[in-house]
Structures are given as structure tokens and as C-alpha cells.
Amino acid sequence: MNITPTERDCIFRTDFLSFAKGAFAVLAPEKALEQCWHHEAIAKVLVDSQSKKTRNYINGPPRSLKSFLVSVAWVAYKLGCEPTHQFICASYSSDLAGKLGHAAG
């Protein structure tokens, strides 16, 4: 399907999972993101949490894109929609926190 850049940008502004797939293509152009059910579940938890105080735990196996979806793509998506929104992201290791912070910034 061929869409214009304007149409693509509109989709990216309104659909988090599409935005995440586009962000993944920019950050890892040599890899293909194969969307799975757990990506959709994580996206639903994030989107459903908007404008609410929540404490959600997202568990999954290593290399299932949890950190990318939550700490990189969601932060970028949310800041694109609400530039004054603030985040606190934590990680089990300072190396991973630095890597994720670099990817998001």
C-alpha cells in the first residue's frame, strides 16, 4: 500500500504501535520488527494508561522488545503528543539505562 508522507505522519501521531514500528526501523534499519501479540498487549497497556495514575508491571522474556516499547518508543510518542509530559525510567543496570536514554534522546 502506498501512502503519502503526510498520511504516514498522521498514522504515526495517532497509533502508538505504528509509531513504534517506524521508530524501530529508524533505530535498527538492518532488522525487521515482526509484530507479535505481546507487542500489541504492551501497546494496549500503555495507551490505556494515558491520563491515569497506574502501576503496571510488564513482564516478558529477554529480547521481546519490552524496554524498547516502554522506555524508548512510548517516551518519544508521548513527548511528541505532550511535550511537557515528564517521565522517570529505571532499569536494573546503569548500562541499559544509558543505552535506552541515548536511544530516546
C-alpha positions as CSV (number, residue, x, y, z in Angstrom):
1,M,0.0,0.0,0.0
2,N,1.4,3.4,-1.0
3,I,0.7,6.3,1.4
4,T,1.9,9.8,1.3
5,P,4.3,11.1,3.9
6,T,1.5,13.3,5.3
7,E,-0.7,10.2,5.7
8,R,2.1,8.3,7.3
9,D,2.8,11.1,9.8
10,C,-0.9,11.2,10.7
11,I,-0.9,7.5,11.4
12,F,2.3,7.8,13.5
13,R,0.7,10.6,15.6
14,T,-2.5,8.6,16.3
15,D,-1.4,5.0,16.5
16,F,1.3,4.1,19.0
17,L,2.2,0.6,17.6
18,S,2.6,2.1,14.1
19,F,4.9,4.8,15.6
20,A,6.9,2.1,17.4
21,K,7.4,0.1,14.2
22,G,8.5,3.3,12.4
23,A,10.9,4.2,15.3
24,F,12.3,0.6,15.3
25,A,13.0,0.9,11.5
26,V,15.0,4.2,12.2
27,L,17.0,2.9,15.1
28,A,17.7,-0.6,13.7
29,P,17.4,-0.4,9.9
30,E,19.2,-3.7,9.4
31,K,16.5,-5.6,11.4
32,A,12.8,-6.2,10.7
33,L,10.3,-5.8,13.5
34,E,7.8,-8.7,13.3
35,Q,4.8,-7.6,15.3
36,C,3.6,-10.2,17.8
37,W,0.7,-10.4,20.1
38,H,2.8,-9.4,23.1
39,H,3.7,-6.1,21.3
40,E,0.0,-5.4,20.9
41,A,-0.6,-6.2,24.6
42,I,2.2,-3.9,25.8
43,A,0.9,-1.1,23.5
44,K,-2.7,-1.6,24.8
45,V,-1.4,-1.3,28.4
46,L,0.5,1.9,27.6
47,V,-2.3,3.5,25.6
48,D,-4.9,2.6,28.2
49,S,-2.8,4.2,30.9
50,Q,-3.0,7.7,29.4
51,S,-4.4,10.3,31.7
52,K,-4.5,7.8,34.6
53,K,-2.2,7.1,37.6
54,T,-1.3,3.5,37.1
55,R,1.3,1.0,38.3
56,N,1.6,-1.6,35.6
57,Y,4.2,-4.3,35.5
58,I,5.3,-5.6,32.1
59,N,7.0,-8.9,32.2
60,G,8.2,-11.0,29.3
61,P,11.2,-12.9,28.1
62,P,14.5,-11.2,27.3
63,R,14.7,-9.7,23.8
64,S,10.9,-9.3,23.4
65,L,11.2,-5.5,23.0
66,K,9.8,-4.6,26.4
67,S,12.4,-1.9,27.0
68,F,12.3,-0.5,23.5
69,L,8.5,-0.2,23.5
70,V,8.2,1.3,27.0
71,S,11.4,3.3,27.6
72,V,12.1,4.4,24.0
73,A,9.1,4.4,21.7
74,W,6.5,5.2,24.3
75,V,8.5,8.1,25.7
76,A,9.1,9.5,22.2
77,Y,5.5,9.1,21.2
78,K,4.1,10.6,24.4
79,L,6.5,13.6,24.2
80,G,5.5,14.1,20.6
81,C,1.9,14.4,21.7
82,E,2.5,16.2,25.0
83,P,5.9,18.0,25.1
84,T,5.5,18.9,28.8
85,H,4.9,15.3,30.0
86,Q,7.6,14.1,32.3
87,F,9.0,10.5,32.7
88,I,11.1,8.6,35.2
89,C,12.5,5.5,33.7
90,A,14.5,3.0,35.8
91,S,16.5,-0.1,34.9
92,Y,18.2,-2.9,36.6
93,S,21.6,-1.8,35.2
94,S,23.1,1.6,34.5
95,D,24.5,0.4,31.2
96,L,20.9,-0.5,29.9
97,A,19.6,2.8,31.3
98,G,22.2,4.7,29.5
99,K,21.6,2.8,26.2
100,L,17.9,3.4,26.4
101,G,18.3,7.0,27.3
102,H,20.6,7.6,24.4
103,A,18.1,5.9,22.0
104,A,15.2,8.0,23.3
105,G,17.2,11.3,23.2
